[in-house]
Amino acid sequence: MAEKFAVKKGDKVVVLAGKDKGKQGEIVRIVREDRRAFVSGVNMVKRHTKQSQTEAGGIVEKEASIHLSNIALLDPKDGKATRVGYKQLDDGRKVRFAKRSGEVIDS
């Protein structure tokens, strides 16, 4: 059974721990089995790559994954880190909301 995560692809998040603490970015990809996410512009690493037919070789900078426990969703209202809750709307939809402000995250 798939595990439920508070964040998903496309969410704006802030880094809580590590060398990039305080940086903000958008989730590009989530690796469910490892509980890790790739956040744009965060946890950048240099990789030495060999030239291929499609790409030039050299030192390429790209994002490395970061553990989900080290990121928090940004509150849509004030842009600070918040925890995520779930609630049922009047029309029957289950949505995520920011515990900090009560603002609904899913539209």
C-alpha positions as CSV (number, residue, x, y, z in Angstrom):
1,M,0.0,0.0,0.0
2,A,1.3,3.5,-0.9
3,E,2.2,5.7,2.0
4,K,0.6,9.1,2.3
5,F,3.0,12.1,2.3
6,A,2.2,15.7,3.3
7,V,4.0,17.1,0.3
8,K,3.7,16.3,-3.4
9,K,5.3,17.3,-6.7
10,G,4.9,21.0,-7.5
11,D,4.6,22.1,-3.8
12,K,6.7,25.1,-2.6
13,V,8.8,24.0,0.4
14,V,11.5,25.3,2.7
15,V,14.5,23.3,3.9
16,L,14.6,22.8,7.7
17,A,18.0,21.2,8.2
18,G,21.3,20.8,6.5
19,K,23.7,23.0,4.4
20,D,20.7,24.6,2.6
21,K,18.7,25.4,5.7
22,G,16.2,28.2,5.0
23,K,16.3,27.9,1.2
24,Q,13.0,27.6,-0.6
25,G,12.2,25.7,-3.8
26,E,9.6,23.6,-5.6
27,I,9.5,19.8,-5.5
28,V,10.5,18.4,-8.8
29,R,10.3,14.7,-8.0
30,I,9.5,12.4,-5.1
31,V,11.1,9.0,-4.5
32,R,8.4,7.2,-2.5
33,E,10.4,4.1,-1.5
34,D,13.3,6.2,0.0
35,R,11.1,9.0,1.5
36,R,13.2,11.6,-0.4
37,A,12.4,14.5,-2.7
38,F,14.3,16.6,-5.3
39,V,13.8,20.3,-4.7
40,S,14.8,22.8,-7.4
41,G,17.9,24.8,-6.5
42,V,18.5,23.0,-3.2
43,N,21.2,20.4,-2.3
44,M,23.2,21.1,-5.4
45,V,26.0,18.6,-6.2
46,K,28.7,18.5,-8.9
47,R,28.9,15.4,-11.1
48,H,31.6,14.6,-13.5
49,T,29.9,13.3,-16.6
50,K,31.2,11.6,-19.7
51,Q,30.3,13.1,-23.1
52,S,27.5,11.3,-24.9
53,Q,25.8,11.8,-28.3
54,T,23.2,14.1,-26.7
55,E,25.1,15.9,-23.9
56,A,28.5,17.5,-23.6
57,G,30.8,16.1,-21.0
58,G,32.3,18.0,-18.1
59,I,31.3,19.0,-14.6
60,V,27.5,19.3,-14.3
61,E,25.7,20.7,-11.3
62,K,22.4,19.1,-10.4
63,E,20.0,18.6,-7.5
64,A,20.5,15.7,-5.1
65,S,17.6,14.3,-3.1
66,I,16.8,15.5,0.4
67,H,14.9,13.5,3.0
68,L,11.2,14.4,3.5
69,S,11.8,15.0,7.2
70,N,14.1,17.9,6.4
71,I,11.6,19.9,4.3
72,A,8.3,21.6,5.3
73,L,5.5,23.0,3.2
74,L,5.3,26.8,2.8
75,D,2.2,28.4,4.1
76,P,0.3,30.0,1.2
77,K,-0.7,33.0,3.4
78,D,2.6,34.1,5.0
79,G,5.3,32.0,3.2
80,K,6.6,30.4,6.4
81,A,7.1,26.7,7.2
82,T,3.9,24.9,8.2
83,R,2.7,21.4,9.1
84,V,-0.1,19.8,6.9
85,G,-3.5,18.6,8.0
86,Y,-6.3,17.0,6.2
87,K,-10.0,17.9,6.3
88,Q,-13.2,17.1,4.5
89,L,-15.0,20.0,2.7
90,D,-18.7,20.4,2.6
91,D,-18.8,19.1,-1.0
92,G,-17.2,15.8,0.2
93,R,-13.6,16.5,-1.1
94,K,-10.7,15.7,1.2
95,V,-8.1,18.5,1.0
96,R,-4.8,19.4,2.6
97,F,-4.6,22.5,4.7
98,A,-1.9,24.5,6.4
99,K,-2.0,24.1,10.2
100,R,-0.3,27.5,10.7
101,S,-3.1,29.6,9.0
102,G,-5.9,27.1,8.3
103,E,-5.6,28.0,4.5
104,V,-6.6,25.2,2.1
105,I,-3.5,24.1,0.0
106,D,-5.3,22.0,-2.7
107,S,-7.6,24.0,-4.9
